[in-house]
């Protein structure tokens, strides 16, 4: 992949913050974040937002039947 620019880095931030990037991609994203304040701030915002959502929304059970209704909606959606 080589030196990553802002566009490539921001495209991978979701997976990076979730810890889902392969090691090589993680290294490249981290190298870019170390030298780019804008992308670094964007990644930190995503981390804090993810933590806030987990804190505020974690532990609550889904309303009965919601998960199945979502699955059914996904199955019936047009590709």
QUICOR-V499843 format. One record per pair of residues at least 12 apart in sequence whose C-alpha atoms are under 6 Angstrom apart, sorted by the first residue. I is the first residue (numbers start at 1). J is the second residue. D is the distance in whole Angstrom. If there is no record, write none. Layout:
# QUICOR-V499843
i=I j=J d=D
i=I j=J d=D
This chain:
# QUICOR-V499843
i=9 j=29 d=6
